[in-house]
Amino acid sequence: MPAIIETQNLAGMSAPGVNGVSRRTFLHALGALALSACGGGESTSPGTVVRTSAAATGKLAQTGSSAGSFVHPGLLHTQADFDRMAQKVAAQASPWIDSWNILIANGEASLSYTPNPQAVVSRGDDGTDPDNSAILFNDVAAAYQCALRWKISGNTAYADKAVQIMNAWSSTLTRIGGTNGANGDNDGLLLAGLQGYQFANAGEIMRTYAGWKAADFASFQAMMSNLFYPVNHGMLPEPLAVYSSWDLCAVASIMAIGVLCDDEALFNEAVTYFNSGTGNGAIAQTLYYIHPGYLGQTQESGRDQGHNTLSIALLGVICEMAWNQGTDLYGYANNRVLAGAEYVAKGNLLQSGSTYYAVPFAPYNGTAYDGSPINDTVFATAAQGTLRPIWALLYNHYVNRQGLAAPYTQKMMNLLSPEGGGGDYGPNSGGYDQLGFGTLTCTLNPIAQGAAPSGLTAGLVGGSVLLSWWGSAYATSYTVMRGTSSGGPYATVADGISDLLTYTDIGLPAATYYYVVTAQTASGSTTPASNEAVVIAAPQQLNTYLTFDASSGTVAADSSGNGNAGTLVGGASFVAGVKNNAVSLDGSTGYVSLPAGLVANLADFTIAMWVNVSQYGWVKRLFDFGSGTDRRMMFTPQLGGGGVACFGITVNGDPGMQYIQGSAPLPLDQWVHIAVTLSGQTGTYYLNGSVAGTNPAIWQSPFRLGDTTQNWIGRSQSPADGTFAGLVDDFRIYQGALTAGQVAALATS
């Protein structure tokens, strides 16, 4: 067995952040940026990190031995991981030994490897810096592979080789080029992200090596902090302007550098951006659309499968590094990353012969980083079948740590097993986008039994109840059960379900229903039931009802009983209305604020109100529910100058907005009743009880906006739009779509 060198507490390291600037401004200013370096490695005071709550479904990962400190080594691999690898290789156990044999045969994991550091390294030809990226990505792969060989074999000659490579670069590199875009090429950003997270991982492994001088380690940290991090940071502030893989490589690099340098601000920057950022590297935008059965359509699915699989690779890297520091991003938002992995794996697997599995696709409209429009309507066949050594990491977390089912991820893993790494998948940059060797580094012993089905959700879609859930490892089929009381008893409504893990319960009378799912295993046993999901299959069920009948104060009571009271803000006041009182909004500072998460559980819905418009505005809002301009649903009395009244909903900004438009703006200075309904994909706008506009292809729903934090009557997500001027009365939100007759009854009541 190899000797194990204990982790050192190297710290006192911090690097101040860079003020957020737009990407275009940043690219011009990049050469002028200078940050103070991370401190040296002499201090015995460990760095600290503030762990970001992931609001996750699933177990929170283990934390370090000292509360609040970083785990070292603690990026893609911990010391426990290295102990396992060494034991398995020493025992010649498959599949670990098979991946190890690929590693030791790789020319970059060789003591004869000679690094070739450059003062300026660039990817792509941006008109200033020639492309010499292969030099860096080969050297980074060599540093990582030699570091692995040392940690597993104990042979310090490989440790010295890894240190030689890293010292050569940290003493030579002065700038990352390929970022000025003079020729429309900014691929240096990708270089800083992809090779940034990889180099930081090599450095994190080697920090435990006593033969790496403290001053040299500090110099390496300084290179990562001063040269790589500013480029990574500069990619993120601009919303929805790059493909997901661009943002994700920056997030991965920032997180890795944060751990390497014991810089809690960088680690938290990466986690926060992943959870709630404005760009396509944030998980809600990367996983643009969740289809029934938890197939998560990725943002680059309609672009090509080379880049699409890269996004999945980076999601795995980010989640594993965070997990090893005690933050569960794997489980965030009901295992959203697994939904993406299953979707992309399935779409790149052959079902039979030369025919790939079919996957569902929701149209995607967005904007590329160069400002050009993206209008994707089908799953891209370009580069379909791309094989990247990324699947063992994802499979082993979800299946062998968590006990979930990941059938298509498993098929992809088996297709590639045993995984190699850089140098084993071709000489171009794509072969070096990931470190690889996941069969060796990530494979865990099989879990004894699967978890119970989990993550069961139920929603009213098109008048029927749509269910989705996560499966159990080793399950052969699933049974759906329904009851009319919480906790049961439940009756079986469907069994023998195997793929996809979804069921639609149709033809139900109006009532409240409770569902659970169980799994059957090959041994004939039945798992415990899933979580219970409840749905109200009654379109007249009120979610929110604001009568605005108070005469003073700032609280608009919610008569639905659901606690969704409104708060009058600024120039908002109670005045006489259609029935009793209404709220008056002054067009300057007045609006009504509603609770966060107001529409998070709505698929089919109805929003209805009485309104009296006193003046038009370019895009002033009667209501606007969202978490910023990129994720929102709204209604405006007049869309633009001379435009018409319309409803809109989007999860990716204005390019993805789906509208229901009327034929005219709302009239001025008179009371009118408006309502918007969505049933399945059919959206309808009613004016005074009559249909004023329809759209049969609304594939977004309120629940896809997530837990919206800015839910307003009279105010827009964009401050530039101003506030609504007029009166609002009898504001209602229903779960479910009211019928035309029910809407007409509201308009005459």
N, C-alpha and C positions, 0 to 999 in steps of 0.2 A: 504494500500500500504506500502511496506517496505521502511525504510529510505535509502536514497542513500548517501553514503560517498564519498566526492569529491576526485578526483585523486590528489596525492601529486607529486610535482616535485622533484623526488629523483634522484640525479645524481652525476656528478663528477666521474662517474664510467667508467673505461676502463681497459681492459686486453690485454697485449701485445700478439700478435699472436705467433704461433709456426712456425719455419722455415719449409718449405716443404721438406719432406723426403719421400722415398718410403715406402709403407706399411710394407714390410718385415723388413726394417731397423727400422721403427717406432716401430713395435711390440717388438723388442728386447730392444729398448731404452725407452719404455714407463715408466718403473718404475723409471727412472732417471729424468723424466721431472718435472719441478717445475715452475709454473707461478705465478706472483704476483696476488693477489686477486683483484676483483672489489672493488672499494672504498665503503665506508659506505653510509647510506641513509640520512645523516644530511644536505647535501648541498642543497641550493635552486637553484643552477644553472643547468638548464636541460641539459642532454646530447644531442648531435647532431648527425645527420646521413646524409651522402651524398647519396641521392637517386640515384639509378642506373636506367638509361633509359632502358625501356624494349622493345623499338621499337615495341610496341604492337598494335594489332588491337582491338579496343574497348576503352571504357572510362577509363581514369586514375582515380584511386580511390581517395577519399577525403584524404586530408592531415591533420596534426595536427593543432591546433590553433596557434602555434608558428612556423613560417617558419623554416624548417630544423630540428625540434625537433621530437623525438619519441612520438607517441601517447601512453598514458598509461591510463587504461589497453589497450593493443593493440596487442595481439597475436591472438588467435582464436576468442576472443570476446572483443568488445569495451564496454564502458559504455552505449552507445545507444542500443547495443544488450541486455545488462542486463535489461535496462529499459523496452524494448519490452517484454522480457521473463516474467518479474515481472507483467506487465500489463495483459498479456495473461493468466498467471496462476491465477492471482487474479480474472479474469473474467471467470474462468473455461472454457476457449475456447479450442476447439479441433482444431488441433491435439496437441497443446502445452501441455495441461493438461494431455494428455495420456502419453506422454514421462515423464512428471514430476512425475506422479504416479509410473512409473517404477523406476525413480531415488530414490524416498523416500522409496521404498520398498527394495532397494538394501542394503545388509548388510554392504557394505563398505561406505555407506553414512550415517553412524550411529554414534551417540555420544558415543556408547559403544565400538567403534572400538579401538583396542590397537596396536600402531605401534611396529615394531620389527626391529630396525635399526641394521645394520651389519657393521663391520669394513671393510670387503672385500665382495663384491657382484659379482657373476659370473653367466654367462649363458653358458650352455654347459660344458662338461668336457674336459678341455684342457691339462690334465695331471698334473696340478698344483693346480688349484682351483676347488672345487666341485661346482656343479650347485645349487645355492640358489636363483635364479632369481625370483622365485614366491614371495619371501618375499618383494622384491623391487616393482615388478609390482603391487602387491596388495596394498601396502602402497601408491604408487603414485596414483593409481585409487581412493583410499580413500581420499587422500588430495584434488584431483580435485573435486570429488563429494561433499565433505563437503564444499569446496569453492563455488561451484555452489549453494548449498542449502542456504548458507549465502547470497550471492549476490541477490538471487531471493526472499527469505523469510524475510531477514533482521535479522534473529536470529543469534546473535553473538556467541552463543554456538558452532555453526558449524564453524564459523571463528576460534574460539579458538582450535577446534579439528584439523582443517587443519594446523594451525600454530604449534600445538604440533607435528604433524607428520613430518613437514619439519624441525623443530628445532632438533628433535631426529636424523634425518639422517645427517644434516649438522654438528652436533657435534660429530658424530660417524664414518662416512664413511672416510676411508683413501685411498682406492684403488678400481678400477674396474678391476676384474679379467676376466679369460676366454679369454685372448688375446695373449697367447704365442704360441698357435698352436702345442704344443708338441705332442698331439694326433690328429693333423689335424683339431682341432676345434678352431675357433676364434669367437664363438658366443657372446663373451663379447662385440664385436664391435656393434652387434645389440642391446644389452642391453643399451649401452651408447647412441645409437641413438634414439631408440624407447622410452625408459623411460626418456631419456634426454629431448626430446622436450616436453613430457607430464609433467615432473616435473617443467620445466621452465614455462609452461602454468599455472600450479597451483600457482607457485610463483608470476607470473605476475598478476593474479587475486587478490592475497592476499596482494600485495604491497599497495593497497588502504586501508587496515585495520589499523586503528590507534592503535589497540592492538598488532600489531607485532612490537616488539622493533627494533629500527634502527640497533642495533648491531647484532641482530639475522637475520634480513634481509640481512645484509652485509655478515654474515657467510654463508647463503644460496647461495648468489651470488658467493661467493668464492668457494664453493663446485662445483657449476655448471661450473665455469670458470676453476678451477684448475684440476678437476677430470674428468668431462664429456667432456668438449671441446677438450682437447688434443687427446682423443681417436677418437672423431668425425673428427677432422682435419686430423689425420693420415690416415683415410680411403680414402681420396680424391685424393692425387696426382697421384696415379698409374693408368694409362689409361686402360679402358675397361677390368679390371681384376676381377671385382665382378659383381654380378647380380644387376639390377637397384634398387631393394628394399634396398640393403645394402647401396649404395651411397645415396639414397633418405632419409633414416632415419638419416644419418649424416648431410645432408643439412638441414633437418627440425630442428635438434637439434642445429646446429650452428646458424641458423637464430633466433630461439627462445631465445637462450642464449644471442645473440647480443642485442635483444630488452630488455630482462630482465636486462642486465648489462649496457644499454645505450652505447653499444660499436659498433660504426659505422663500424669498420673494419670487425667485425664478420658478421654483417648483409650484408655488401657488398660482403664478401667472398661467402656467401650462394647464393646471387642473381647472382653473376658473374658465379659461377659454374653451376647453373641451366641454365643460358643462353648459356654458351660457354665452359663448362668444358670438359675435355678429357675422363671422365669415363661414365659409363652407367647411372649415376644419372643426367647427363646433358640432357635437354629435347630432343635434336635431337637424342640421343642414346636411351633414355627411350622409346620414340615413334619412333621406328626403321623404320617404313614403313607406309606411308599414302596411303591407298587404295582409289579408286574412291568413291566419296560420303562422304569423310572425315571419314572413319573408320581407326583409328590409331593403327596399330599393335604394341604391346608393346614388350619390349625386353625379358620378361619372359613368353610370351604367349605360347611358346613351351615347357616350363619347367613344370609348374603345376599352377592351378588356385588359390591355396592358396597364393602363393607368387605373382602371377600376380595381384590379387585384392589388395594385400598389396601395391604394387607400386601405384595403383590408389588412395588408401587411403592417402598415403604420398604426392602425387601430390596435392590433395585437401588441405591438411594441409599447405603445403608450400605456395600455391597460396593465401589462405585466410589470413595467417599471413602477407604476403607481401602486399596484398590489404589493410589491416588495417593500414599499414605504408605508403600508398600512391604509391605503385609500383604494376602495373598490370602485373602479370605473367600469370593470367588466359587467357589473350588475346594474349600473346606472340606467334609469328609465326602463325598468323591466327587461334587462338584458338586451338592450338595443344593439350593442355590438354583435352579439350572436345572431340577431336577425339579419344584419348585414352580411356576416360571414356565410350563413346558410344560403342567402339569396345569390351572392356572387359565386359561391362554390357550385351551386346547382346550375347556374347559367353557363358555367365553363366546363361542365362535365358531359361526356358523351353518354346518352341513354342507351343507344344501340347503333352499331355501325358508325356512320358519320353524322348521325342526328343528335344534336344537343338537347338536353332537357329544356322544355319551354318554361319561362318564368313570366309572371304578369308584369305589366309596365304601365305606369301612369305618366302622361306627358310631362316633360320638364322644360320650363322656359326660364332662362337666366341670362347672365352677362359674363363673358369671359374677361380675363384680366386686361386684355387689350381693348375692351369696350365693345367687341363684336357680340351679336346676339347668339344665344344658345337656344335651339328649338328642337329638342330631342323627342321623338315620338315612338321609338322602338328600342328594344335592347340591342346594343351594338354588336354586330358580328365581327367587326375589325378586331383582330388578335384574339378571337374567341378560342378558348382552350389554353390560354396562357398559364404556364406552370411556374409558380414561385415557391421557394422553400419557406412557407409561412404557416402552414396549417397545423403542424404538431403542437405549436404553442397554444393556439386557440382551442384545439380539441382537448388537450390535456387539462386545461383550466375548466372548461365547461362540463366535460364528462367525468374526468378522474378526480377533480377537486370538488365539483358541485353536484355530480350525479345527474346532470341534465342530458337530454338526447341532442345530438348534433349530427344527424345522419349524412348530410351532404358535406359538411366539414370533414367527417370521418372518411368519406369516399375520396375526397381530395388528398387527405393525409396519406391514405393507403396508396394512392396513385404515385405519390412522390417518395414514399418511404423506401430506403433511408434517405433523409435529406442531406445534401451537401451544402456548400456555401459559395462565397465569392470565388470565382475562377472555375466553378463547376457548372455554371449555367451560361457560358458564352463570355466573350471578351468585352462586350459593350456595357454601357452604364446600367442597363436593366438587370444584368446579372449580378451587379454589386449594389442594388438598391436595398438589399436586406443582408444581414449577416449570415443567416442560414444555420445549418447543423441543428435544427430543432429536434430531430430524432434523438440526438445525443444529449442535448441540453435541457429539453423540456419533457421528455417521456417520463411518465409516472407509472407505478404499478397500477393495474386495473382496479377500479373501485369495486368493492364487494357487491354492492347493490345500488340501484338507482334511487334517486329522490322521488318523492311523490310528484305527480303533475303539479305545475305551479303557474303563477302569472295569469290565471284565468281572468279574462275580461269579457263583459257582455254589453252590447250596445244595441239600441233600436235603430236599424238601418232599413229604409224602405218599408217600414212597418213590421219587419221581422226582427227577431233577436239573433244577432251575429256574435258567435263565441270564438275565441282564440285562446290557446294555452301553450305552455312549454311542456315538452315530453320528458319522459324518464329514461335514463340509460337502461338498456336491456329490455325495455317494454316492447311487446309485439302488437298491441292494439289498445284502444282507449274506449271508455264508456262515458257518455254524457247523461247526467241525471238532473231532474228538475223537480222543484217543490214550490209550494205556495206559502211556506213559512220558513223563516230563517232557522237553520239547523236541521231542517227536514221535518217530516220524512220526505225522501226523494224517490221518484219513479224514473226508471230508465226510459230515455227518449231516443237514444241511438247508441249502438255498440259496433265493435269491429272497425273503428276508425283507425287508420294507420298513417295516412299522408294525404293531404296536409292536415295539421292539427287545428281544424276549424270545423264548425258546424253552424248551420242556420236553422233556427227553430221558427217555422212559419205557421200562419193560420191561428195564432193565439188570440183568445178573447182578452179584452182589456182587464189587466190585473197586474199585480207585482209578482215577479218570479225570481226564484233563487236556484242557482245552478252550482254543481260540482262535477269534477271529472276524476275518474280513477283509471289506472293502467293495469293491463294484464301482462304477465311475464311469461317467458318460455316454459318456466317450471309449473305454470298453471296458477300461480298465486296472484292476488290482487293487491295493489298498493293502497295505502291510505288515500283518502280523498284530497283533492286540491283545495286551495282557498275557495271560499264561497263568493260567487259574483251575483249581484242583484241588478235587475233591470225593471223599469216600470213601462209595461207595454200599454200605455194609455196616453194618446197624444194630447189630451186636455190637462195633463199633469203640469202644474206651474212650477217652474224653477225659481222665478223671481217675479214679484208683483209690487211695483211702486205706485201707489195712488197719488202721492204728493199732496195729501189732504191736510198736512200740518199747516199751521198759520204762522209759526215762528220757529226759530232755532235752525240748526244745520243738519238734522237727521231726517231722512226720508225712510220711513218704516217699510219693511218688507212684509206684505200681507200673505205671502206664500207659506210662511212658517219655516223657511229654510235659512233665515238669518242673513240674507243678502241685502241688508239695508244700505242705502246710498248716503253719501255725505256731500252736502252743498259746500262748494268752494268758491272763494272770490265773489264776483258779482252775480251770485245765484240767490234767489229768494222765492218765497211762496207768494203766489198771487191767485186771483180768481181764475178758474179753468173751465173746461168743458163740463166737468162734474165736480162740484166742490172746488178744491184748489188745484193748482198746477205749479210747476217750477218755471221761473223766468230766468233766462240766461242772457246776459247783457252784451255778448259779442266781443267782450274785452278780456275779462278775467274769470267769468263765471262758467262753471261746469259742475257735474255731479260725478263723484268718484264711487265706484262699486268695488266689492271685495276681489282679491286675487283669486284666480282659479275659477272664475264665475261660470265659464262655459267648458271646463275641462272634461266633463262627462257627457257632452252633447254630441250626437251624430245627427239624426233627424232633429229639427228644431223649428220653432216659430218665435219671432220677435215682433211684437205689435205695440203701437202707441198712437196717441193723438198728438198732433204737432201743428204749431202756428208759426210760420217762418216770417220774420220781420225784415230780413235783408239777406241777399245772396252773398256768397263768398266763393273764391275760386274752387276750393275743395273743403269747405267747412263740413263738420261731421255732426249728424244727429247722434250717432254713437260710434265708438271706435274701441274695440277690445283687442288687446295684443300685448306684446312685450317689446315694442319698438316697431319701426317701419317695415321690417322684413317678415314679421309674423303677426298678422292682424286680420280682423273682419270689421267692416265698417259700412255705414250708410251715409251718403251725402245728398242734400237737396238739389245740388247742381254740380255736376262733374266738370270743372273747368268753366271758363267764361262761355256763356251761352249753351252749356251742356245740359244733360238730362239728369234726373234723379236716378241713383243707382246704388246697389249693394255690391260689395266686393270682398273677397277673401283670398289670402295668399299665405304661403309659408316660405317664400323666397323672394320677397320684395315686389316691386311694381312689375317686373317682367313676368312673374308668375301669377299675377292677379286674375281671378276669375270673376266675371261680372254678371249681374242681373240688371239690365237697364230698362228704364221706362222710356216713354216717347217725349217727355217734356220735363222741365224742372218742377219741383213742388210749387204750388201757387203761393203768392205773398199775401200776408195779412188776412188769412182765413184758416179756420180749423179744418184739418183733413186727417183721416185715419190711414195709417200705413201699416203694412205687415209684410214680413219676409218669411217664407217657409223653405225648408229643404227636406225632401223625402227621397232617400237613396241618392241619386245624382241629379234629381230634378229640382231646380230652384225656381221659386215663383215670388214675384213682387206684386202686392195688391195695393191699390189706391181706392179709398172709400168703399172697400168691400169687393171691388172688381179687379180682375187680373190686368195688370199694367205692364208686365214684362215677365219673360220666362227664359231659362237656360237649362236644357236637358243634359248638360255635360259639366256639372259642378262636381269634381272628384275630390275636392277638399271639404273637410268637415271641421266644426269648431274644436273637437277634441284633438285634432292634429296640431292645433296651435300650442298645445301643452298648457301648463299652469300659467296663464296670462297674468301679468302683474300690473298692467295699466288698462283698466277697464273704465271707460268714461262715457258719459252722456254729454255731448256738447263740445268735446275736445278731441283733437287729432293726435295720433302718435307723433306727428311731425309738428314742432312748434311753429314752423313757418306757415302752416295752414290756418292759424288763428282759431278762434272759438265761435261757436254757433250763436246766432242772435235770434231769439224767439221764445216760444213757450212749448213745454212738453207736459203731457198728462197721461195717466193710466198706462204706464210703461210695463210691459209683460214679456217674460221669456218662458216658453214652454219646452219641455222635453217632448219631442215628436212634432210632426207636421200637422197642423190643423187642416181640416178640409176646407174647400171653398165656402161651403155653407157655414162652417164655424167662424171663419174669418168675416164673412158678411154679417153674421150675428153680432160680432164684436163691434163692427163699424156702425151698427144701428142701435147699439145699446146705450 
